[in-house]
Amino acid sequence: MQLSGFNGTLALVTGAGGGIGEALVNQLRASGCIVVATDLVAPVMEDVPGLPAMHAMALDVTDSRAVDALVARVEHELGPIGFGINVAGILQFGTVEHIDDATWRRTFAVNADGVFYVSRALARVMTPRRRGVIVTVGSNAAGIPRHAMAAYAASKAATAMFMRCLGLELAPFGIRCNSVAPGSTRTPMQTGMWADDSGEQRVIDGIPEDYKTGIPLGKLAQPEDIANAVMFLLSDQAGHIVMDDLYVDGGATLRA
């Protein structure tokens, strides 16, 4: 099946500076999308002849005014945004008694507030046109407790429910909203948690002392695996899918 609905569509991606966001930008451009790639520092990506334009812009998703201004600028200078994809996120560790106020607030500011600000700005421009797709890259930690990850898991759970509510509100306007929930994926966020070369295998096998299940499929996801799932939810072929939360974790959460 060839996915369709991309050619000439303007896509806004947050967290595009690396990992899943960068992989997604590459796939969007290869499928014919004009991409606005954002991150705290404007992403630097290779210019590939023959592919549609990629516009790199700096954006702090925790700044609602900056988000509104960027969406307005893109709409004015480049055209209507058809796809909005929230990828920006942070992971900070700590058991609850050791999480300080700043860590908790920063985690929610990026993972939950940022998704709210971007999605709200997109909803405001998409609703009058009665078309558009918004996808958020969350985490399977939203659906299973993780040791020393309460702030991260709670922020992702909040975002997952926000996206379902957003999808309910926008569906009557023909706007589809869904989430993708990755498991352990080979990105700097994941490899930064490993103490040594055995880190990858420990994640695959599971970590009983932290009550963490392994990955039944026997491998980590690659950023492209998660981008593939986002691409499907953006496509015409997912035209009747809304308010879904697609887990892409190799079976790690043992859920259907």
N, C-alpha and C positions, 0 to 999 in steps of 0.2 A: 504494500500500500504506500503510495506516494502522498505525503502530507501536503496540503495546499492551504492557500489563504495568506501567504506571506509576501508575495511579490509586490514591492512598492509600499508596503505598510511601514509606518513610522513606529519604532519600538523604543521605549525608555527603560533602561536597565540600571538599577542601583547596585552597588557592590561589584562593579565590573572590573575592578583592578586586578583580579586574579581568581584562581580556583574556579568555582562553578560559574561565577559571573562572567569571567573571561571566556570560558568554554561556550557559554550561551551566546555571547556577542558574536563569536565566530560562526556558530550555527545559524543565527539569525541573518547575518550578512550573506552567508553561503546560500540561504534560501530566498534572498532577494529583498530583505528588509533594509530600510534606512535606520541606523541605530544611533541613539544618543546614549553613550556609555558614561556613567557617572561613578564617582567614588570621592573619598575625602580629598584626594589629589587626582586631578584629571588623568584617567588611564592613558598609558602610552601603548599603542598597538600597531603592529606592522600594517602598512598600507598595501593591500593586495590588489593588483590591477584586475579590472573586470568586475570587482565586487562593488555593491552600493556604498555610499558614503558612510563613514563612522565619525560621529561628532563627539569628542571627548570633553567633558565638563566636570568641574569640581562641584561636589554637593555634600553638605553635612545633613543627613536625613533627620537629625535631631532638632534642626532649626526650621520650624514651620514656615517662617517668612521666606527663608531661602528656597524651600521646596516650592511654595506657591509662585515665587518669582521665576524659578527655573522652568516650571511647567508653562507659565505664561509666555516666557521668552521662546521656548521651543514651539509653542502653538503659533506665535506671531511670526517667527523667522523661518521655521521649517515646515509647518503644516500640522494637521490634526494628528494627535497621538492615538494610534490604534491599539497598541499593546503596551501594558505597563507591567514590569516584572520587578518585584522586590527581592533582592538577593542580599543586600547589606545586612550583616549580623556580626555579633561578637560573642565570645565565650570566655567567661571568667569563673575560676574555680573557688570553692570554699564551702566548708560545712556551715550550716546556718548560724551557729554561735560565733563564727569567725567572719561572716560577711559584714562588711561595714556599710554604712548608708550610701556612700558614694558608689561602691561597687554595685549594689542593688539598683540604684537609680540609673547608673550608666547603662547597665544591661537592659533595663526596660526602655530607656531612652532610645537606644538603637533598635532593639529587636521588636519592640511593640509600638512605641510612639512613632518611630520612623516609618513603619508600615502604615500606621494610621494617617500620618501627614501626607505621604505620597499617594495613598489610595484615595484619600479625601479630595486632594487636588485633581486627581485623574477623574474621579466620579463627577466632579463639577463640570469638567469639559466634555466628558463622554455622554452624560445623561441627555443634554439637549440634542445630540446627534443620534441617540438611541442605538449606539453600537460601540463595541470595544471589548477587550479582554484584559483582566487583571489576574496575575498569578503571583503568589508569594512562595518563596522557598523557605520553609520552616525547618522542622527537625522531628525525627521520631521520638526525641526526648519529650515532646509535648504529650506523648501517649504512654510513657513508661517512666517510673521514677529512676533517677540517676543519682548515685552517691556523689556528694560534694558538688552538685550541679543544680541546686535548687533555684537559683536566680535565672539561670539559662533555661531550664525546663519550664519554669513558671512563665517566663516571658514568651516562650514559644507556644505554650498552651493558650495563653491569652490571645496571641496572634492567630492561632488556628480557629478559635471561636469567633474572633473579629471577622475573619475572612468569610466564615459561614453566614454571619449576620449581614455583612456587606453584600454577599451573593444573593441573599434573600431580598434585600432592598433594591438591588439593581437589576435583578432578573426581569421584572416587568418592562424595563427599558431596553431589553435585548443585550445587556452587558453581562458577560459571564465572569464569575470570580471563583477561583479554585486555589488550592495549595498543593505543594509537593513537600513531602516529609522525608528528607534523606536520612540514612543512617551513616555509619562511619565511611567517610569519603576521603580519598587521598588528596588532601589539600593542606596548606600550611597550618590551618587550624587543627587538623588531625595529627599531623606529624610532629607538631610542636608539643603534643602531650606525651610523646614517647621518650623514655629515659635512655634507651639504647636500641640496638638493631633488632631486638626481640619484640619491640613494641607492636609491629604489625601482626605478628603471629599471635600475640596475647589478645589483641582485639578480635581476631578471627576465632580463636579458641574460646574466648570468654574469660572474664575475670571474676571468679567466684567470691573472692574476698570483698569485692565491691558490688556483689549481687548483680553483675552485668552478664547478660547472656552473650553467647558467641553469634557468629553469622553462619546459618545453615548452608548458605551457598558457597562458603569456603573462600571468600575473597572480599576485599574492600571494593567499594564503588569507585569509579573514576569520575572526575568532574563531568565528562561527556555523558555518563549514564544519567546523571541528574538533569543535565541540559536536555537530553532526549525526552525525558518525561515532561519537562516544561514545554518543549516544542509541540508535543502531542496535544497538551491542554490548550495551547494557543491556536491550534490548527482548526480548519473547517471540520475535520473528522471528529473533533470533540465538541461539535456544535450543540449537543444536547446534554452536556455535562456541566453542572453548576453546583457550587457549595460542596465540592468533593475535596478530600485530603488524601492524596495518592502517596502511599508509603513506598519508598524506593530504598530498601535497606537489606536486601538479600535474605529476608525472613527474620531479621534479628529481634524484632518485637513480637514474633510469634502470633501475629494477628492477620486476619484475612484481609 
